[in-house]
Amino acid sequence: METRRRSSRSYAALDLGTNNCRLLIAEPAHFGFRVVDAFSRIVRLGEGLGLGNRLSDGAIVRTLDALRVCREKMAAKDVRRARLVATEACRLAENGPAFIERVRDELDLDLEIVDRKTEAYLAVTGCASLVDPKAQSVIVFDIGGGSTEIAWLDGRAPHAFADPCKRIRAWDSLPVGVVTLAERHGGIDVTPKIFEGMVEEVSELLMDFALVAAPAGRAHNFHLLGTSGTVTTVGGIHLGLARYDRRRVDGMWMRNGEISAVMDRLLHSDFSQRAENPCIGKERADLVLAGCAILEAIRRAFPSERLRIADRGLREGILMNMMREDSVWRGGSPR
């Protein structure tokens, strides 16, 4: 759902996923927008959904606490227009609609459960600016907590503010993400055999899309573009960061061998070693190898010498769409 106010230039986008609750507040700028506030918290709303079909009481309480912080931040920035979306956890859970009602009643926030196509298109919109302008085809993917969105972008962008979704030739939403995959296979003690089992499960789910989008990999300057905690973590580990730094990771390129080296290192680390890594932490140490398995399945389906990493996605896509709808860049500058 969207809300509007006229006294501010601030826009807000909220992405409530299976694992994270993320908020971005921004104002239009000459090229895109300028972030004025942000918030991210791991809430694990979809905890247990890999084994059942209900949001747990504990997950709901954690999520309400995070949403309360988001509401306060939007009020403090006098947000003019907002779109608040919920994704796979709320799509899957039988008590998802009841949770949405509770958020409305207790916090006066209108969450919108978006379908898989909308989620995929928003992810593309949010990170398409990182596509190599010389690439004739790109596979864009977003590894989430409960689902993985993937799209084939064909052709070059006609201009900077063109809608990238008009270049989507094919897309899919795989019903698997880091939380659901880790819950099914285990995320603490992950052997190479368990890891390969996860890769095979995702590969089967990816098969139909891989057949349709096979021509992408033969196009001039083809590359992969990934947005998710998995790919940003792989990027941060490759850089050897003592603390995760978005400015260094967003937009970075990784070669095929570099990705393999990081994933091999993680696969041969135990849970405590993963938890101690500053780019992973205790809250995500049981999920990172499930994410790597999804990434590996995509790499096998679409072999590429290079991957571009985006620390941007759904929220940025929502912001771009709202600002585009409001014609804030008319005449080449923000109104």
Beta strands, then each sheet from edge to edge (+ up, - down):
strand 1: 2-4
strand 2: 11-16
strand 3: 20-29
strand 4: 32-42
strand 5: 81-86
strand 6: 112-113
strand 7: 137-143
strand 8: 148-154
strand 9: 168-174
strand 10: 223-227
strand 11: 253-255
strand 12: 306-310
sheet 1: 1+ 5- 2- 3+ 4-
sheet 2: 1+ 5- 6-
sheet 3: 9+ 8- 7+ 10+ 12+ 11-
end
